[in-house]
Amino acid sequence: MSLTLTAPNAEAAASTLAPREQEALGHIAAGCTYVQTARNMGLSKHTVDAYLRRIRAKLGINTTAEMTRLAISMGL
């Protein structure tokens, strides 16, 4: 049995994610913490957490590393 991981297509992901979700993703990919991202976006850390949970659910990804790879492929 082999395990094959499929990465979400960057173009499909861009059309799936809301602009604020994309913005939050860009901050996380740049190395910001949830608190730093919240401050940069003028939000609470709980809202940032909600955005990132929705991103993971929409795109079927589980780790911050996968989110970072996606953000880079999207040009964020």
All heavy atoms as a GROMACS GRO file, in nm:
protein
  561
    1MET      N    1   0.085  -0.116   0.000
    1MET     CA    2   0.000   0.000   0.000
    1MET      C    3   0.090   0.123   0.000
    1MET      O    4   0.186   0.132   0.073
    1MET     CB    5  -0.089  -0.002   0.124
    1MET     CG    6  -0.170   0.124   0.139
    1MET     SD    7  -0.306   0.112   0.254
    1MET     CE    8  -0.225   0.114   0.411
    2SER      N    9   0.057   0.220  -0.084
    2SER     CA   10   0.136   0.343  -0.088
    2SER      C   11   0.047   0.462  -0.056
    2SER      O   12  -0.073   0.462  -0.082
    2SER     CB   13   0.201   0.361  -0.225
    2SER     OG   14   0.100   0.383  -0.322
    3LEU      N   15   0.108   0.561  -0.002
    3LEU     CA   16   0.038   0.683   0.035
    3LEU      C   17   0.081   0.793  -0.060
    3LEU      O   18   0.198   0.821  -0.075
    3LEU     CB   19   0.074   0.723   0.178
    3LEU     CG   20   0.014   0.852   0.231
    3LEU    CD1   21  -0.138   0.840   0.237
    3LEU    CD2   22   0.069   0.883   0.368
    4THR      N   23  -0.014   0.852  -0.127
    4THR     CA   24   0.015   0.960  -0.220
    4THR      C   25  -0.052   1.086  -0.170
    4THR      O   26  -0.173   1.088  -0.147
    4THR     CB   27  -0.038   0.926  -0.362
    4THR    OG1   28   0.020   0.803  -0.402
    4THR    CG2   29  -0.002   1.036  -0.459
    5LEU      N   30   0.028   1.189  -0.153
    5LEU     CA   31  -0.026   1.318  -0.110
    5LEU      C   32  -0.047   1.406  -0.232
    5LEU      O   33   0.039   1.414  -0.318
    5LEU     CB   34   0.071   1.387  -0.014
    5LEU     CG   35   0.100   1.312   0.115
    5LEU    CD1   36   0.204   1.388   0.196
    5LEU    CD2   37  -0.026   1.294   0.196
    6THR      N   38  -0.160   1.469  -0.238
    6THR     CA   39  -0.186   1.561  -0.349
    6THR      C   40  -0.196   1.701  -0.294
    6THR      O   41  -0.264   1.725  -0.195
    6THR     CB   42  -0.316   1.524  -0.423
    6THR    OG1   43  -0.423   1.527  -0.330
    6THR    CG2   44  -0.307   1.388  -0.487
    7ALA      N   45  -0.126   1.791  -0.359
    7ALA     CA   46  -0.128   1.931  -0.316
    7ALA      C   47  -0.241   2.002  -0.388
    7ALA      O   48  -0.266   1.977  -0.506
    7ALA     CB   49   0.004   1.996  -0.350
    8PRO      N   50  -0.308   2.092  -0.318
    8PRO     CA   51  -0.412   2.170  -0.385
    8PRO      C   52  -0.351   2.256  -0.494
    8PRO      O   53  -0.241   2.308  -0.479
    8PRO     CB   54  -0.470   2.258  -0.274
    8PRO     CG   55  -0.413   2.209  -0.146
    8PRO     CD   56  -0.295   2.125  -0.178
    9ASN      N   57  -0.421   2.269  -0.603
    9ASN     CA   58  -0.378   2.354  -0.713
    9ASN      C   59  -0.384   2.499  -0.666
    9ASN      O   60  -0.484   2.543  -0.610
    9ASN     CB   61  -0.472   2.330  -0.832
    9ASN     CG   62  -0.436   2.412  -0.953
    9ASN    OD1   63  -0.385   2.523  -0.943
    9ASN    ND2   64  -0.463   2.356  -1.067
   10ALA      N   65  -0.279   2.576  -0.692
   10ALA     CA   66  -0.272   2.715  -0.644
   10ALA      C   67  -0.383   2.800  -0.704
   10ALA      O   68  -0.442   2.883  -0.635
   10ALA     CB   69  -0.136   2.774  -0.677
   11GLU      N   70  -0.415   2.779  -0.831
   11GLU     CA   71  -0.521   2.858  -0.894
   11GLU      C   72  -0.657   2.825  -0.835
   11GLU      O   73  -0.739   2.914  -0.810
   11GLU     CB   74  -0.521   2.835  -1.045
   11GLU     CG   75  -0.398   2.891  -1.114
   11GLU     CD   76  -0.392   2.854  -1.261
   11GLU    OE1   77  -0.490   2.797  -1.314
   11GLU    OE2   78  -0.288   2.883  -1.322
   12ALA      N   79  -0.681   2.698  -0.812
   12ALA     CA   80  -0.808   2.657  -0.752
   12ALA      C   81  -0.818   2.709  -0.609
   12ALA      O   82  -0.924   2.752  -0.566
   12ALA     CB   83  -0.821   2.505  -0.755
   13ALA      N   84  -0.707   2.705  -0.538
   13ALA     CA   85  -0.707   2.753  -0.400
   13ALA      C   86  -0.736   2.903  -0.396
   13ALA      O   87  -0.811   2.950  -0.311
   13ALA     CB   88  -0.573   2.723  -0.334
   14ALA      N   89  -0.676   2.977  -0.488
   14ALA     CA   90  -0.696   3.122  -0.490
   14ALA      C   91  -0.842   3.156  -0.513
   14ALA      O   92  -0.895   3.251  -0.453
   14ALA     CB   93  -0.609   3.186  -0.597
   15SER      N   94  -0.911   3.080  -0.596
   15SER     CA   95  -1.052   3.109  -0.621
   15SER      C   96  -1.142   3.060  -0.508
   15SER      O   97  -1.253   3.108  -0.493
   15SER     CB   98  -1.096   3.046  -0.754
   15SER     OG   99  -1.091   2.906  -0.746
   16THR      N  100  -1.093   2.965  -0.428
   16THR     CA  101  -1.170   2.909  -0.318
   16THR      C  102  -1.162   2.996  -0.193
   16THR      O  103  -1.258   3.004  -0.118
   16THR     CB  104  -1.118   2.767  -0.284
   16THR    OG1  105  -1.128   2.686  -0.401
   16THR    CG2  106  -1.196   2.704  -0.174
   17LEU      N  107  -1.048   3.059  -0.172
   17LEU     CA  108  -1.025   3.134  -0.048
   17LEU      C  109  -1.074   3.278  -0.059
   17LEU      O  110  -1.055   3.343  -0.161
   17LEU     CB  111  -0.876   3.135  -0.014
   17LEU     CG  112  -0.811   2.999   0.009
   17LEU    CD1  113  -0.663   3.017   0.040
   17LEU    CD2  114  -0.880   2.923   0.120
   18ALA      N  115  -1.132   3.325   0.050
   18ALA     CA  116  -1.173   3.466   0.058
   18ALA      C  117  -1.049   3.554   0.066
   18ALA      O  118  -0.942   3.507   0.110
   18ALA     CB  119  -1.260   3.485   0.183
   19PRO      N  120  -1.060   3.679   0.027
   19PRO     CA  121  -0.943   3.768   0.032
   19PRO      C  122  -0.878   3.777   0.170
   19PRO      O  123  -0.755   3.777   0.181
   19PRO     CB  124  -0.999   3.903  -0.011
   19PRO     CG  125  -1.116   3.869  -0.096
   19PRO     CD  126  -1.174   3.744  -0.036
   20ARG      N  127  -0.957   3.783   0.276
   20ARG     CA  128  -0.899   3.791   0.411
   20ARG      C  129  -0.831   3.659   0.450
   20ARG      O  130  -0.732   3.659   0.522
   20ARG     CB  131  -1.005   3.829   0.514
   20ARG     CG  132  -1.058   3.968   0.497
   20ARG     CD  133  -0.954   4.074   0.526
   20ARG     NE  134  -0.958   4.108   0.668
   20ARG     CZ  135  -0.880   4.196   0.727
   20ARG    NH1  136  -0.793   4.263   0.658
   20ARG    NH2  137  -0.890   4.219   0.855
   21GLU      N  138  -0.884   3.547   0.402
   21GLU     CA  139  -0.817   3.419   0.426
   21GLU      C  140  -0.683   3.416   0.356
   21GLU      O  141  -0.583   3.370   0.412
   21GLU     CB  142  -0.905   3.303   0.379
   21GLU     CG  143  -1.030   3.283   0.462
   21GLU     CD  144  -1.128   3.184   0.403
   21GLU    OE1  145  -1.122   3.157   0.282
   21GLU    OE2  146  -1.212   3.135   0.480
   22GLN      N  147  -0.678   3.467   0.233
   22GLN     CA  148  -0.552   3.474   0.160
   22GLN      C  149  -0.453   3.564   0.231
   22GLN      O  150  -0.334   3.532   0.240
   22GLN     CB  151  -0.576   3.525   0.017
   22GLN     CG  152  -0.647   3.427  -0.071
   22GLN     CD  153  -0.664   3.478  -0.213
   22GLN    OE1  154  -0.584   3.556  -0.261
   22GLN    NE2  155  -0.770   3.434  -0.279
   23GLU      N  156  -0.501   3.675   0.283
   23GLU     CA  157  -0.414   3.767   0.356
   23GLU      C  158  -0.356   3.700   0.481
   23GLU      O  159  -0.236   3.709   0.508
   23GLU     CB  160  -0.490   3.893   0.394
   23GLU     CG  161  -0.405   3.999   0.460
   23GLU     CD  162  -0.482   4.125   0.497
   23GLU    OE1  163  -0.601   4.138   0.460
   23GLU    OE2  164  -0.422   4.211   0.565
   24ALA      N  165  -0.440   3.632   0.557
   24ALA     CA  166  -0.394   3.561   0.677
   24ALA      C  167  -0.293   3.453   0.639
   24ALA      O  168  -0.189   3.438   0.705
   24ALA     CB  169  -0.512   3.499   0.751
   25LEU      N  170  -0.320   3.382   0.533
   25LEU     CA  171  -0.229   3.278   0.485
   25LEU      C  172  -0.094   3.337   0.450
   25LEU      O  173   0.011   3.280   0.483
   25LEU     CB  174  -0.291   3.207   0.365
   25LEU     CG  175  -0.210   3.095   0.301
   25LEU    CD1  176  -0.181   2.984   0.401
   25LEU    CD2  177  -0.286   3.040   0.180
   26GLY      N  178  -0.094   3.452   0.386
   26GLY     CA  179   0.032   3.518   0.351
   26GLY      C  180   0.114   3.556   0.473
   26GLY      O  181   0.237   3.539   0.474
   27HIS      N  182   0.048   3.605   0.576
   27HIS     CA  183   0.120   3.641   0.699
   27HIS      C  184   0.181   3.518   0.766
   27HIS      O  185   0.296   3.522   0.809
   27HIS     CB  186   0.026   3.711   0.798
   27HIS     CG  187  -0.007   3.852   0.760
   27HIS    ND1  188   0.084   3.955   0.765
   27HIS    CD2  189  -0.122   3.908   0.716
   27HIS    CE1  190   0.027   4.067   0.727
   27HIS    NE2  191  -0.100   4.041   0.696
   28ILE      N  192   0.103   3.411   0.773
   28ILE     CA  193   0.153   3.288   0.836
   28ILE      C  194   0.270   3.232   0.756
   28ILE      O  195   0.371   3.191   0.812
   28ILE     CB  196   0.039   3.183   0.850
   28ILE    CG1  197  -0.069   3.234   0.946
   28ILE    CG2  198   0.094   3.048   0.895
   28ILE    CD1  199  -0.022   3.263   1.088
   29ALA      N  200   0.259   3.234   0.623
   29ALA     CA  201   0.367   3.184   0.538
   29ALA      C  202   0.492   3.269   0.552
   29ALA      O  203   0.604   3.218   0.534
   29ALA     CB  204   0.322   3.180   0.393
   30ALA      N  205   0.476   3.397   0.586
   30ALA     CA  206   0.590   3.486   0.606
   30ALA      C  207   0.656   3.466   0.741
   30ALA      O  208   0.756   3.529   0.772
   30ALA     CB  209   0.546   3.631   0.589
   31GLY      N  210   0.598   3.378   0.823
   31GLY     CA  211   0.658   3.346   0.952
   31GLY      C  212   0.596   3.416   1.070
   31GLY      O  213   0.646   3.405   1.182
   32CYS      N  214   0.486   3.487   1.049
   32CYS     CA  215   0.418   3.556   1.159
   32CYS      C  216   0.342   3.455   1.246
   32CYS      O  217   0.292   3.355   1.196
   32CYS     CB  218   0.318   3.659   1.106
   32CYS     SG  219   0.393   3.797   1.020
   33THR      N  220   0.333   3.486   1.373
   33THR     CA  221   0.250   3.404   1.463
   33THR      C  222   0.104   3.446   1.445
   33THR      O  223   0.074   3.544   1.378
   33THR     CB  224   0.290   3.428   1.610
   33THR    OG1  225   0.260   3.564   1.644
   33THR    CG2  226   0.437   3.398   1.634
   34TYR      N  227   0.015   3.372   1.509
   34TYR     CA  228  -0.127   3.409   1.503
   34TYR      C  229  -0.148   3.548   1.561
   34TYR      O  230  -0.223   3.628   1.506
   34TYR     CB  231  -0.211   3.309   1.582
   34TYR     CG  232  -0.239   3.177   1.512
   34TYR    CD1  233  -0.148   3.121   1.423
   34TYR    CD2  234  -0.355   3.108   1.538
   34TYR    CE1  235  -0.174   3.001   1.362
   34TYR    CE2  236  -0.382   2.986   1.477
   34TYR     CZ  237  -0.291   2.933   1.390
   34TYR     OH  238  -0.317   2.815   1.328
   35VAL      N  239  -0.079   3.579   1.671
   35VAL     CA  240  -0.095   3.710   1.736
   35VAL      C  241  -0.041   3.821   1.646
   35VAL      O  242  -0.105   3.925   1.629
   35VAL     CB  243  -0.026   3.711   1.874
   35VAL    CG1  244  -0.024   3.850   1.934
   35VAL    CG2  245  -0.095   3.613   1.968
   36GLN      N  246   0.076   3.799   1.585
   36GLN     CA  247   0.131   3.899   1.494
   36GLN      C  248   0.040   3.919   1.373
   36GLN      O  249   0.018   4.032   1.329
   36GLN     CB  250   0.271   3.857   1.448
   36GLN     CG  251   0.375   3.861   1.557
   36GLN     CD  252   0.504   3.792   1.517
   36GLN    OE1  253   0.504   3.698   1.437
   36GLN    NE2  254   0.614   3.836   1.574
   37THR      N  255  -0.012   3.810   1.320
   37THR     CA  256  -0.104   3.818   1.206
   37THR      C  257  -0.228   3.897   1.246
   37THR      O  258  -0.273   3.984   1.171
   37THR     CB  259  -0.143   3.677   1.158
   37THR    OG1  260  -0.024   3.609   1.117
   37THR    CG2  261  -0.241   3.681   1.044
   38ALA      N  262  -0.281   3.869   1.363
   38ALA     CA  263  -0.399   3.940   1.411
   38ALA      C  264  -0.372   4.090   1.423
   38ALA      O  265  -0.453   4.172   1.379
   38ALA     CB  266  -0.443   3.883   1.546
   39ARG      N  267  -0.258   4.126   1.478
   39ARG     CA  268  -0.223   4.268   1.491
   39ARG      C  269  -0.210   4.333   1.354
   39ARG      O  270  -0.259   4.444   1.333
   39ARG     CB  271  -0.093   4.283   1.568
   39ARG     CG  272  -0.109   4.260   1.715
   39ARG     CD  273   0.020   4.289   1.789
   39ARG     NE  274   0.008   4.245   1.928
   39ARG     CZ  275   0.105   4.189   1.997
   39ARG    NH1  276   0.223   4.171   1.942
   39ARG    NH2  277   0.085   4.152   2.121
   40ASN      N  278  -0.143   4.265   1.261
   40ASN     CA  279  -0.125   4.321   1.126
   40ASN      C  280  -0.256   4.340   1.053
   40ASN      O  281  -0.270   4.433   0.972
   40ASN     CB  282  -0.032   4.231   1.042
   40ASN     CG  283   0.111   4.233   1.088
   40ASN    OD1  284   0.156   4.332   1.146
   40ASN    ND2  285   0.182   4.126   1.064
   41MET      N  286  -0.352   4.252   1.079
   41MET     CA  287  -0.480   4.257   1.009
   41MET      C  288  -0.587   4.332   1.087
   41MET      O  289  -0.697   4.352   1.036
   41MET     CB  290  -0.528   4.114   0.979
   41MET     CG  291  -0.438   4.038   0.884
   41MET     SD  292  -0.495   3.868   0.853
   41MET     CE  293  -0.647   3.898   0.764
   42GLY      N  294  -0.557   4.372   1.210
   42GLY     CA  295  -0.656   4.441   1.292
   42GLY      C  296  -0.767   4.350   1.340
   42GLY      O  297  -0.883   4.392   1.349
   43LEU      N  298  -0.731   4.225   1.372
   43LEU     CA  299  -0.828   4.125   1.414
   43LEU      C  300  -0.787   4.065   1.548
   43LEU      O  301  -0.677   4.089   1.596
   43LEU     CB  302  -0.835   4.011   1.310
   43LEU     CG  303  -0.869   4.048   1.167
   43LEU    CD1  304  -0.846   3.928   1.076
   43LEU    CD2  305  -1.011   4.097   1.158
   44SER      N  306  -0.874   3.981   1.604
   44SER     CA  307  -0.835   3.904   1.722
   44SER      C  308  -0.764   3.777   1.676
   44SER      O  309  -0.782   3.733   1.563
   44SER     CB  310  -0.958   3.867   1.806
   44SER     OG  311  -1.029   3.762   1.745
   45LYS      N  312  -0.686   3.720   1.767
   45LYS     CA  313  -0.617   3.595   1.731
   45LYS      C  314  -0.717   3.483   1.707
   45LYS      O  315  -0.690   3.390   1.630
   45LYS     CB  316  -0.514   3.556   1.836
   45LYS     CG  317  -0.572   3.514   1.968
   45LYS     CD  318  -0.464   3.469   2.064
   45LYS     CE  319  -0.530   3.422   2.193
   45LYS     NZ  320  -0.436   3.358   2.281
   46HIS      N  321  -0.834   3.492   1.767
   46HIS     CA  322  -0.937   3.391   1.748
   46HIS      C  323  -0.993   3.396   1.605
   46HIS      O  324  -1.024   3.292   1.546
   46HIS     CB  325  -1.049   3.408   1.850
   46HIS     CG  326  -0.999   3.398   1.991
   46HIS    ND1  327  -0.956   3.281   2.047
   46HIS    CD2  328  -0.982   3.494   2.085
   46HIS    CE1  329  -0.914   3.304   2.172
   46HIS    NE2  330  -0.930   3.433   2.196
   47THR      N  331  -1.004   3.515   1.551
   47THR     CA  332  -1.051   3.529   1.412
   47THR      C  333  -0.947   3.473   1.316
   47THR      O  334  -0.982   3.403   1.221
   47THR     CB  335  -1.082   3.677   1.380
   47THR    OG1  336  -1.178   3.726   1.474
   47THR    CG2  337  -1.134   3.692   1.238
   48VAL      N  338  -0.821   3.502   1.342
   48VAL     CA  339  -0.713   3.447   1.258
   48VAL      C  340  -0.716   3.295   1.265
   48VAL      O  341  -0.706   3.227   1.162
   48VAL     CB  342  -0.576   3.502   1.300
   48VAL    CG1  343  -0.463   3.428   1.230
   48VAL    CG2  344  -0.568   3.652   1.273
   49ASP      N  345  -0.733   3.241   1.384
   49ASP     CA  346  -0.742   3.096   1.401
   49ASP      C  347  -0.859   3.040   1.320
   49ASP      O  348  -0.846   2.937   1.253
   49ASP     CB  349  -0.757   3.060   1.549
   49ASP     CG  350  -0.764   2.911   1.572
   49ASP    OD1  351  -0.672   2.839   1.527
   49ASP    OD2  352  -0.861   2.866   1.634
   50ALA      N  353  -0.972   3.109   1.322
   50ALA     CA  354  -1.089   3.064   1.246
   50ALA      C  355  -1.060   3.067   1.096
   50ALA      O  356  -1.096   2.973   1.023
   50ALA     CB  357  -1.210   3.152   1.278
   51TYR      N  358  -0.996   3.173   1.048
   51TYR     CA  359  -0.958   3.180   0.906
   51TYR      C  360  -0.871   3.061   0.867
   51TYR      O  361  -0.893   2.996   0.764
   51TYR     CB  362  -0.881   3.308   0.875
   51TYR     CG  363  -0.962   3.434   0.865
   51TYR    CD1  364  -0.900   3.558   0.876
   51TYR    CD2  365  -1.099   3.435   0.844
   51TYR    CE1  366  -0.971   3.677   0.867
   51TYR    CE2  367  -1.172   3.552   0.835
   51TYR     CZ  368  -1.107   3.673   0.846
   51TYR     OH  369  -1.177   3.790   0.836
   52LEU      N  370  -0.772   3.032   0.949
   52LEU     CA  371  -0.678   2.925   0.915
   52LEU      C  372  -0.743   2.787   0.924
   52LEU      O  373  -0.713   2.698   0.845
   52LEU     CB  374  -0.553   2.935   1.002
   52LEU     CG  375  -0.475   3.066   0.980
   52LEU    CD1  376  -0.360   3.075   1.078
   52LEU    CD2  377  -0.427   3.080   0.838
   53ARG      N  378  -0.836   2.770   1.019
   53ARG     CA  379  -0.911   2.644   1.024
   53ARG      C  380  -0.996   2.626   0.898
   53ARG      O  381  -1.005   2.516   0.844
   53ARG     CB  382  -1.000   2.638   1.149
   53ARG     CG  383  -0.924   2.593   1.272
   53ARG     CD  384  -1.014   2.572   1.392
   53ARG     NE  385  -1.042   2.705   1.452
   53ARG     CZ  386  -1.162   2.755   1.470
   53ARG    NH1  387  -1.270   2.687   1.439
   53ARG    NH2  388  -1.178   2.875   1.523
   54ARG      N  389  -1.059   2.735   0.852
   54ARG     CA  390  -1.139   2.728   0.730
   54ARG      C  391  -1.052   2.696   0.609
   54ARG      O  392  -1.093   2.620   0.521
   54ARG     CB  393  -1.214   2.858   0.706
   54ARG     CG  394  -1.344   2.862   0.783
   54ARG     CD  395  -1.424   2.981   0.741
   54ARG     NE  396  -1.355   3.100   0.793
   54ARG     CZ  397  -1.410   3.217   0.811
   54ARG    NH1  398  -1.534   3.237   0.779
   54ARG    NH2  399  -1.340   3.316   0.860
   55ILE      N  400  -0.933   2.755   0.603
   55ILE     CA  401  -0.841   2.726   0.492
   55ILE      C  402  -0.807   2.577   0.491
   55ILE      O  403  -0.814   2.512   0.387
   55ILE     CB  404  -0.712   2.811   0.503
   55ILE    CG1  405  -0.744   2.958   0.478
   55ILE    CG2  406  -0.605   2.760   0.407
   55ILE    CD1  407  -0.630   3.052   0.515
   56ARG      N  408  -0.773   2.525   0.608
   56ARG     CA  409  -0.739   2.382   0.616
   56ARG      C  410  -0.857   2.295   0.572
   56ARG      O  411  -0.840   2.198   0.500
   56ARG     CB  412  -0.698   2.346   0.759
   56ARG     CG  413  -0.563   2.398   0.797
   56ARG     CD  414  -0.525   2.346   0.937
   56ARG     NE  415  -0.403   2.407   0.981
   56ARG     CZ  416  -0.396   2.503   1.072
   56ARG    NH1  417  -0.506   2.549   1.131
   56ARG    NH2  418  -0.280   2.554   1.107
   57ALA      N  419  -0.977   2.330   0.617
   57ALA     CA  420  -1.095   2.251   0.582
   57ALA      C  421  -1.127   2.260   0.434
   57ALA      O  422  -1.156   2.159   0.370
   57ALA     CB  423  -1.214   2.297   0.666
   58LYS      N  424  -1.123   2.381   0.379
   58LYS     CA  425  -1.157   2.399   0.238
   58LYS      C  426  -1.060   2.325   0.146
   58LYS      O  427  -1.100   2.272   0.043
   58LYS     CB  428  -1.152   2.548   0.200
   58LYS     CG  429  -1.268   2.630   0.249
   58LYS     CD  430  -1.250   2.776   0.204
   58LYS     CE  431  -1.364   2.864   0.250
   58LYS     NZ  432  -1.344   3.004   0.206
   59LEU      N  433  -0.932   2.325   0.183
   59LEU     CA  434  -0.829   2.271   0.093
   59LEU      C  435  -0.780   2.133   0.133
   59LEU      O  436  -0.698   2.074   0.063
   59LEU     CB  437  -0.711   2.368   0.086
   59LEU     CG  438  -0.749   2.509   0.039
   59LEU    CD1  439  -0.626   2.598   0.040
   59LEU    CD2  440  -0.813   2.506  -0.098
   60GLY      N  441  -0.828   2.083   0.246
   60GLY     CA  442  -0.789   1.949   0.289
   60GLY      C  443  -0.642   1.938   0.326
   60GLY      O  444  -0.579   1.837   0.299
   61ILE      N  445  -0.588   2.044   0.387
   61ILE     CA  446  -0.450   2.039   0.432
   61ILE      C  447  -0.448   2.039   0.584
   61ILE      O  448  -0.543   2.086   0.649
   61ILE     CB  449  -0.366   2.155   0.374
   61ILE    CG1  450  -0.428   2.290   0.405
   61ILE    CG2  451  -0.347   2.139   0.226
   61ILE    CD1  452  -0.350   2.408   0.351
   62ASN      N  453  -0.340   1.986   0.641
   62ASN     CA  454  -0.338   1.965   0.785
   62ASN      C  455  -0.229   2.040   0.860
   62ASN      O  456  -0.239   2.058   0.980
   62ASN     CB  457  -0.323   1.815   0.815
   62ASN     CG  458  -0.440   1.737   0.762
   62ASN    OD1  459  -0.554   1.772   0.784
   62ASN    ND2  460  -0.412   1.630   0.688
   63THR      N  461  -0.125   2.081   0.792
   63THR     CA  462  -0.011   2.138   0.863
   63THR      C  463   0.020   2.280   0.815
   63THR      O  464  -0.017   2.320   0.704
   63THR     CB  465   0.116   2.053   0.844
   63THR    OG1  466   0.154   2.059   0.706
   63THR    CG2  467   0.093   1.908   0.886
   64THR      N  468   0.091   2.352   0.900
   64THR     CA  469   0.136   2.486   0.863
   64THR      C  470   0.235   2.478   0.747
   64THR      O  471   0.237   2.566   0.662
   64THR     CB  472   0.201   2.555   0.986
   64THR    OG1  473   0.104   2.559   1.091
   64THR    CG2  474   0.245   2.696   0.953
   65ALA      N  475   0.314   2.373   0.743
   65ALA     CA  476   0.408   2.357   0.632
   65ALA      C  477   0.334   2.346   0.499
   65ALA      O  478   0.375   2.407   0.399
   65ALA     CB  479   0.495   2.232   0.654
   66GLU      N  480   0.225   2.272   0.497
   66GLU     CA  481   0.145   2.262   0.374
   66GLU      C  482   0.084   2.396   0.338
   66GLU      O  483   0.079   2.434   0.220
   66GLU     CB  484   0.034   2.158   0.391
   66GLU     CG  485   0.081   2.016   0.395
   66GLU     CD  486  -0.033   1.920   0.424
   66GLU    OE1  487  -0.093   1.928   0.533
   66GLU    OE2  488  -0.063   1.838   0.335
   67MET      N  489   0.038   2.470   0.438
   67MET     CA  490  -0.019   2.602   0.412
   67MET      C  491   0.087   2.697   0.356
   67MET      O  492   0.061   2.774   0.265
   67MET     CB  493  -0.080   2.662   0.539
   67MET     CG  494  -0.213   2.603   0.576
   67MET     SD  495  -0.309   2.702   0.693
   67MET     CE  496  -0.198   2.719   0.828
   68THR      N  497   0.208   2.688   0.411
   68THR     CA  498   0.317   2.773   0.364
   68THR      C  499   0.352   2.740   0.220
   68THR      O  500   0.370   2.830   0.137
   68THR     CB  501   0.440   2.757   0.455
   68THR    OG1  502   0.402   2.794   0.588
   68THR    CG2  503   0.555   2.842   0.409
   69ARG      N  504   0.360   2.612   0.189
   69ARG     CA  505   0.390   2.571   0.052
   69ARG      C  506   0.284   2.621  -0.044
   69ARG      O  507   0.314   2.670  -0.152
   69ARG     CB  508   0.401   2.418   0.044
   69ARG     CG  509   0.443   2.367  -0.092
   69ARG     CD  510   0.457   2.219  -0.091
   69ARG     NE  511   0.330   2.163  -0.042
   69ARG     CZ  512   0.289   2.042  -0.070
   69ARG    NH1  513   0.362   1.963  -0.144
   69ARG    NH2  514   0.175   1.997  -0.024
   70LEU      N  515   0.158   2.613  -0.004
   70LEU     CA  516   0.049   2.662  -0.086
   70LEU      C  517   0.059   2.813  -0.106
   70LEU      O  518   0.044   2.863  -0.217
   70LEU     CB  519  -0.085   2.626  -0.023
   70LEU     CG  520  -0.208   2.684  -0.093
   70LEU    CD1  521  -0.222   2.625  -0.232
   70LEU    CD2  522  -0.332   2.659  -0.010
   71ALA      N  523   0.087   2.886   0.001
   71ALA     CA  524   0.099   3.032  -0.007
   71ALA      C  525   0.210   3.072  -0.104
   71ALA      O  526   0.194   3.165  -0.184
   71ALA     CB  527   0.125   3.091   0.131
   72ILE      N  528   0.321   3.001  -0.098
   72ILE     CA  529   0.432   3.031  -0.190
   72ILE      C  530   0.391   3.004  -0.333
   72ILE      O  531   0.417   3.085  -0.421
   72ILE     CB  532   0.557   2.950  -0.150
   72ILE    CG1  533   0.610   3.002  -0.017
   72ILE    CG2  534   0.664   2.955  -0.259
   72ILE    CD1  535   0.715   2.913   0.046
   73SER      N  536   0.322   2.894  -0.357
   73SER     CA  537   0.279   2.861  -0.493
   73SER      C  538   0.175   2.959  -0.545
   73SER      O  539   0.162   2.981  -0.664
   73SER     CB  540   0.226   2.718  -0.503
   73SER     OG  541   0.106   2.704  -0.434
   74MET      N  542   0.101   3.024  -0.452
   74MET     CA  543   0.001   3.125  -0.489
   74MET      C  544   0.064   3.263  -0.506
   74MET      O  545  -0.002   3.356  -0.550
   74MET     CB  546  -0.109   3.133  -0.382
   74MET     CG  547  -0.198   3.013  -0.376
   74MET     SD  548  -0.313   3.018  -0.234
   74MET     CE  549  -0.410   3.163  -0.273
   75GLY      N  550   0.191   3.275  -0.467
   75GLY     CA  551   0.258   3.403  -0.478
   75GLY      C  552   0.227   3.498  -0.364
   75GLY      O  553   0.241   3.620  -0.379
   76LEU      N  554   0.183   3.446  -0.252
   76LEU     CA  555   0.151   3.532  -0.137
   76LEU      C  556   0.276   3.564  -0.061
   76LEU      O  557   0.339   3.540   0.007
   76LEU     CB  558   0.046   3.466  -0.046
   76LEU     CG  559  -0.087   3.438  -0.112
   76LEU    CD1  560  -0.180   3.366  -0.017
   76LEU    CD2  561  -0.153   3.567  -0.158
   0.00000   0.00000   0.00000
